[in-house]
Amino acid sequence: MAWYDNAVFYHIYPLGLCGCAHENDGQPVPGAFKKLDAWAQHAAKLGCTAIYIGPLFESGSHGYDTIDYRLVDRRLGTNEEFKQFVAACHERGQKVIVDGVFNHVGRDFFAFRELKEHRENARYRDWFCDVNFWGNNEYNDGFSYGNWGGFNLLVKLNQRNPEVQNYHFDTIRFWVDEFDIDGIRLDAADVLDFDFMKGLRRAANEVKPEFWLMGEVIHGDYSRWANPEMLHSVTNYELHKGLWSGHNDHNYFEIAHTMRRLQGLCHDTRLYNFSDNHDVERLPNKLRNRDHIRHIALLVYTLWGIPSIYYGSEFGIEGKKEWGSDWPLRPCLELADYTDAEKTNPVTSIYAALGRLKAECPELSWGEFKELTLTTQSYAYARVLDGKAVVAVYNNGDSPVSMEFQLPVEASGVEDLLADCVGSQPILTQVEWGKLKVQLPSNYATLLRLVG
C-alpha cells in the first residue's frame, strides 16, 4: 500500500510557529529551520510519519499571497535550508508535503506586476481571470480582476490557460527536483478547475512514485475531488464539524451518520481527518467540556481516514480568532515550554499513546470498520483485521454509562490500551456469551483490544 494510507500527519504553520513578521520585511528569523526541525523530531516521537508544512514560499504576508513559487519565504530562510530540512525528515522516515497555492497569487507576483505596467498590452494578461480595464479597485490599479474570497490581495489565476497550467506543473517538478518533497496540499481546491486538477494528477504520477495530492475542500460530495483521476484525498471538514458539535450536543448520531454518509460517497478513499488547523479555532475554545478532547483524539485516529495533529494541539493549547484575524490560531511556540508534557498533560499523553498504537496495531490502518452500538450518549465501534479487533468506546454524558454489544471477533477478555495514560480511569468489562459489557465513567473514552 502507499505510504499515505497509514500515515499520521503533523501540521506546521511555519510563519506562525517561528514568530515571523506578519508582513514580509525580508528579515529571516534566526534559526527558523533549526526550530522547525526540532518540532519535526518532536512529531516523530509522537508517531507522526509525515509533516505537512506550509505555506512556505515567498509571499507578502500570511503565505497565501504567493510572490515567488521557487523561493522559500525569506522570513524563514533559504532554499538550501529547506532542502536540508526535508532530508532530515526523510532520514527519520517522515514524508514532507507543502502547500500548493495554485488558485491565486499575490499582487507582487511577476505576471501581475507586468499586467499593472502594460495593461491591455500585457504579455500575461490572460493569466488572470475577469480582467476589466473599465473598472478599478481599492489599490487604484485602474482596472479590476477576479480574486479569491473577495480579497483583491489574492489575484485569481486562469487555470484554463495552458501557460498557467504548465507553470504550475513546472513548479511541482521544481519542488521535487530541488527539495525532494512527497506531496502537496492544494489550497482552495474547492474552487480549482477540475481539468486543471486532472492535469496535476498526471504530473504528480510522473514526478515521483506515490506523490500525494490532498485538497482543501469544505463542503460537498468529496468524491468529486478525491478520485482516481484527480486528488488522492481532501480535508474532512464534514467530520471535523461533527467531532466538536456532536460532543457539545451530546449526540453521537451526528458523528456516526457523517461516517456512514462519507463511506457511501467515498467508499475506500481515506479522507484527511483533523480536530483543528490553521483556519479554525482550537478545540478548547469550541468544546463545552474539555474532557472531550480525549474523545476527539481517539476518533481522529481510529475512524477510517488519515489522522493529523495541528502543532500545539497535542498540548491542548487554546486558539481563538480575534477581530477577524487568524494569527491567534498560528502562534509562536517553544518546545522547551512543554518538556515534560507527555508525563503530566493528559492530552499529550493520549496523543503519544495513539501514535504508538497506530504503529503497533495494523487494525487501526487496515481494519474493517464495524459499528457496534450507538446512542446519543454512547458509541462503540471496532476496527477488525484477520480475526483481531480494537474496539473504541465513548461516553459523552455527565453520568456513567453501561453498554453491551456483540463481539466483532471471538474473544475471552479485553485489554485497555490507554490504561497507562495520564488521566485515564479504571473501567469495568465483562465478556460473556459472545458479548462484551462495558461500564464507562462520565465523559470518558478508551480503546480496548480483544484478546484470547
N, C-alpha and C positions, 0 to 999 in steps of 0.2 A: 504494500500500500504506500501511497505518497506520504511524505514527511508531515504534511499539514493535517492529515487525518487523525493523528493522535498527538498533535502539538498542544502546548499550553503557552499562550502569548503573554508577554509583559509589555504594556503600552506606555511609552515615554513621550511626553511633550517636551522636547529638549530646550526650547527657548524659555519655557517657564521653569523647568527643573534647574537650569543653570543660572537663573536670575538675569537673563539678558534684558537689555533696554527694550521697552515696548515699541519704540520707533527705532529703525535701524540707523545707528550712528556710526556704523563701520568699525566699532571698537569691540574686539573679541573679549569674552570673559576668560581670564587666565585659567588654564587647566580645565576647560569645559569638557573636552573629550575624555580626559582622565577621570573626571567625575562621572561622566556617562558610562564609562567602562566599569567603574566601581558599582554603579547601580545595576548594570547588566550582570555582573558577578553575583550581586545580591539576588537578582532574579533567578539565576541558575540555582542558588541554594534553596529557593522556594519551589524548584522543579519546573521552572519556565524554560521551555526548549526553543522559544522563538522570541525575538524582540521586534515590536513594531515601534519605530522611532520616526517622528515627523510632526509637523513639516520641518524640512531640513535644509532646503535650498534658498538661495539669496532672495530676500523679499524686503518690502518696505516697512512692514510692521509685524503682524501676527503670524506670518509664514504662509498664508494662503493667497497673498497678493504677489505671486512669483515674479521676480525680475530676471533671474538667470537660472535655468534648469540645470546647467552644467557646473555650477559653482556652489559649494556648501556655504551657507549663510555665514558671513564674516563675523557675526556676533558669537558664533560657536567655534570657528577655527577654519581649518583648511581642508581641501580635498584629500590630501595625504593623511591627515589625522583621522578623517572618517574612514578611509581605506584601512588604516591600522585598527580602528575600532571594529570594523566588520571582520577582519582577520582574527582578532582576539575572540570575538563571539564564535566564529567557526571553530576555533581551537577548543572551545568549551562544548561544542556540539550544538550551539544555538544558531538558528537561521535568523536572517535580518530582512525585514521589509520596510519600505519607506512610503511616504505619501506621494501619490501621483496627482498633482493638482492640474488636471488637463482640461477642465471646463472653462477656466478663466485665468487671466494673468493680471499682474499689477500694472499700473499706469506707466511705470518706467521700463517695462519690457521693450526690447529693441524694436519690435514691429509696431507697437503702439506709438512709440516716440516718433517713428518715421511717418506714421499716419498723421500725427499732430503737425508735423513740419510740412508735409507735402499735400495734405488734404485730398482733393479729388484726384491728384496725380500720384498718390502714394503707391509705392510698389506693393505694400502689404495691406492695401485697403480691403481686399476680400478675405483677409484672415479673421475679420471680426464681424459680428452679427449686427444687423439693423443700424448700420451707419447712416446718419441723416444729416447732411450738410446744411439743412434749413433749420436745424434745432440748436440747442445749447444745453449746458448743464451747470452745476454749481462751481465747476472749475473754469468756466468761461472758455471752453475749448472752441466755441464757435460751431460745434456740431454735437450730436447726441449719438448714443450707441447702446447696444444690448449689454446687460450686466447680469450678475448673479444676485438674487435676493433683493433687488432694488438698490444695491450699493454700487455706485459708479467707481468706487475704488477697485472693484473686481470686474474687469472688462471681459465680456464673454467672447470666446473663440468660436469660429465657424468650423465645427468638427466635420462638416461635409466637404470642406476644401481639401483636396488631395495633398496640397503642400503642408497644411496644418497636420493632417494625419501622419505624413511621413516625418515631419519634425518631431512629433511625439514618439513615433516608433524609433527614430534615431536616438531620442533621449533615453528610452529603455535600453537600447543597445549600449549606449554610453555608460549608463549606470551599472550594467552587468560587466562590461569590459573594464571599467575604471575601478569600481568598488566591489564587484562580485556579490551584489545583493541577490536575494532569493525570492522576491515578490514585491507587489505593490498594493497598497490600499488606495483605491480610486476615490478621491474626494468628490462629493456631489454626484455620485454615479446615477442617482435617480433622475438627473436631467441630462446625462450624457446621451449622445446619439447611439442608437443600437448598432448600426452598421459600423460605427467607429469602434465600439467595444468588441465587435466580432473581429475587426482588424487587429485590435490589441491582443486578443486571444491567439490569433495566428502568429503575431510577432512574439508573444510570450512562449509559444511552443517551439519557436526557432532558437531563442536566445539561450535557453538553459533548461535541462530536464527538470520537470516538476516545479517550474516557475509559477508562483501562485498569484492569482488576481482576486482581490476581495474588494467589494464596492460598498460605499456608504449609501445605504438605501433606508428611508424612514418607513414609509407606508406602502401598501400594495401587495400584489402577488409576487413574492420574492423569486419564484421560478422564472419570471420574465427576465430577470437579470442573471440569476445563478443557474446555469445550464451548460451542457457540453459545448455550445457554440460561443458562449460569452464569458462570464465570470465563474470562478470556482465556488465563491461564497459571497455573502453580503452580511452587513451588520444586522443583528437580530433585534431591532428596536421594538418589534411587537412583543417578544418575550420580555425585553427589558422593562417595558411598561407594566406588564403583568406581574413581574417579580416584586416590585415595591407596592403597587396598588392592591395586589392580591393579598399581601400581608396587612396592609393598612385597613383593608375592608374585611379582614378575616374570611377570605373567600378563595379557597384553593381551586374552586371550579374554574376561575379565570385562568389560572396557570395551566391546568390540565386541558382546558378547551383550546388554549393557544397552541399547546404542543400537538394536539390532535389535528387542528387546522393546518399547522405548518407541515406536519408529516403528510397530510393529504395533498398539499400543494407541492412540496419539495422532495418528498419521498426520502431517498438516502442522502441527499445533499446536506452537508454539515454547515450550518449557519454559524456565524461568529457571535458567541454569547458573551455578554458583559453585564456587570452590575452598574457601572458608571464609566464615563470617559471625559474627554476634554471639552465636550459641548453640553453636558448635562450635570446637574447638581449631584453632589456625592450622597450616598445612601444615608449617612447620619442626619442629613438635612431634609430627607424626604420620608424617612420611616417614623411612624408614631412610637414604635418600640424598637430601640436599637439592638435588642437581643436578636432581632430577626436578621441582622447582618449575617449571622452564622447560617441561618436557613438559606439565605440567598446565595452565599458562597457554595453551599452544597449543591443547590440547584444548578448553578452555572457549570460546576464540574461534572455533574452526574447525568444531566439531561443530554439528549442527543445534540451534538454540536462541537464547536471548538471553543474551549474556555479561555478567558483572558482576564488579566488584572491590570487596572489603571494605576500607575505609580502613586503610592501613598495610600491606596485603598486597603492594602494589606495591613496597614496600621490603624485603620478606621478613622482617618482624618476627615475633617469637615471641609466643605466647599460649596459656597452659595453665590450665585450671580448677584452682582451689586451694580445698580444704576445701568443695567443693560450690558455690563462688561463680563466677559468670560474669563478674564485673568485670575479672579479668585479660585477658579476651578483648576488652574495651571500653576500652582505655587512653586517657589524655590524651596527645596527641602535639603536637609543634610542627613546622610546616613548615620552620622555619629550621634544624632539625637534619638536613634532607635536601636542602640547597640544590643540591648537585652530583650527586645520586644517579643521574640519567639517564646521566651521563658516567662514573660509577665503579661503579655497582651493577648486576650482571648482571640481577637480577630487574626493577629499574626500567627498564632499557634494553629488555628484551624486552616489557614491558607498553606502553611508549611506541611501540615499533615496531608491535606488534599493533594499537594504536589507529589509527595512520596507515594500516595496510594494510586495516583494516576499512572505513575511509572511501574508500580508493582502489580496492579490489577488490570489485566487486559480486558476484563469485562467492562471497565469504565470507558474504554475506547471503542471496542468492537461488539460489545454485548447487545443483544436484542432488548429493546425497551418493553417492559410489561407493567402496565398499571395494575395495582393490587387492591387498593381501597381508596375511596375519596369521599370526604365530607367537606363542609365549609371550613371546619377547624382542623381536620387531619388529612394526611395524604401519604400514601406509600406506593412505591414502585420498585421494580428490580431491573438490573442490567444482567442478562443471562448469556453465558457463553460456555459451550462444551460441558454442560452439566454443573457449572458453577454459577453462583449468583451473589451479587452485592445488592442489598436492599436499603433504600433510603426511606426514612420515616420522619414525619414532620408533625408538629403541633403548633399552631399559631395562636392558640387561645390562652386566656389568663387562668385557666384551670387545667389540671391534669387530664389526660385522655387515654382511653383504652381502645385498642384496635385489634381486630382479628381477621386474618385472611389466609387464603390457600397458599401453601408454599409453592414457589415457582419451580423448584427442583427438590429432589429428595434430600432431607437433612435431619439430623438428630439434635442439633444445637446451633447457637449463634455466637458470634464474636463481635463485640462493639469495637469497631475500627478507630473510633475517635475518643476512646475512654481516657487516654493519657493526655489529651489536650487541656490547656489552661481553660478553666471554666466549665469543663464537662461535668455531667451529673450522672449518678447511677440510674439505670433503668431496669425494669423487670421484663423478662422474656420467658416464654414457655412454648416449646414445640410439642405438639400432641395431635395424633390422628391426622397427620398431613397438613396441619395448620400452625400458624405462628401467632401467638398472642403477645402484644407489646403494650406496656404502660409507660407513657412518656410524661415527664414533668411539664408544667406550663411553659409555653413559649420556648420549646426545645426541639432540637432535631439532631439526628445522628445517622451513621452508616453502619449496617450490620452485614457481616459475612456469614453466609450459611455454611455450616460445617457438618461433617460426619455422614 
